[in-house]
Amino acid sequence: DPTLVPFLRAEVTGDGSVDISDGIAILNFLFSSDQSVQCLDAADFDDNGRLNIGDPVSLFNYLFASGDRPSPPFPRQGLDPTPDDALGECR
């Protein structure tokens, strides 16, 4: 599909890096009316097709406690290796 664009898993703010601001953006999306997350698939840290509190918690664990790294595409941009209908694809 030519409309799909590569993305970096866990990089949701659009600033090009994976950091604490990405986890905060996911929390804001989940628990407030903030709809600024443009690529929900990027916010799905574990690529399970669902966006929930586990995603920012896993991101913080990765950043600050040597937790598991995000699912692909990571550490480089790419297309989602496991497309899902629930979150849609990044476009």
N, C-alpha and C positions, 0 to 999 in steps of 0.2 A: 504494500500500500504506500504510494508516494507521499501521502499526507502525514505519515508517522515520522517523528523526529527522534533522534537519539537523546537520551537523558542520562543523568547520573543519579543512581539510587541514593536516597537520603539528602540530596541537595535540592531543597524545596524553595529557597528564598530567591533563587536566580542570581546569586552573587558569585557563583562559580566554585564555592568551597563548601565542604561539609563541616559544620561547626555547631555550636550551641544554638545559634539563631535558627537553624533548621528545626531542631527539636521544639523550640519555643513556638515556631510557626505552626507546627503540627498540633501542639497543644491548643493554640488559639483557634485553629480550624475545628478541632474536636469539641471545644468547650465554650466557645463564644460565637458570635455571628461573623467572625473574620473569615472571609472566603477568598483570601489572597493566594492560597495554594493553587497554582496553575496546573500542576501535574500531580494528580493524586497517586499515580503509580510510583513516583519518586518518593512520596511520603510513606509508602508501604515497605518499611525497612526489611521485613522478612519475606516479602513477595508471596504472601499467602492469600492475596486477593481481598483482604479486609483491612480497613484502616481503623485502628483502635489504640487504646492507651499503651499497649505493648510496643507499638512502633516508636514513639518518642522515648520510652523507657529504654528500649534496646539501643537506640541511637546514643543516649546519654551514657549507657553502660559501655558502648564501643569507644566513645570519646574520652571517658574519664576513668574507666576501670578495666581496660584491656579486654572488653567483651568481644563477642563475635562481630565480624565486619558485615556490612550490608550485603544483601543478595545482589547478584549481577543485575544490571550493568554497574559494576564498581570494581576497581577504582577509576575506570575510564568510562566515558559516555558510550552508550550503545543502545540498541533496541531491547525491549523486554523479551527475555528468552521464554517467558511463560505468560503470554497474553491472557487477560481475563476480561470478562464482561462487566463485572461489578464496579471497577474503578475506571474503566475506559483506558484508552491508550493516550500517551502524550502526543499532542499534535502541534 
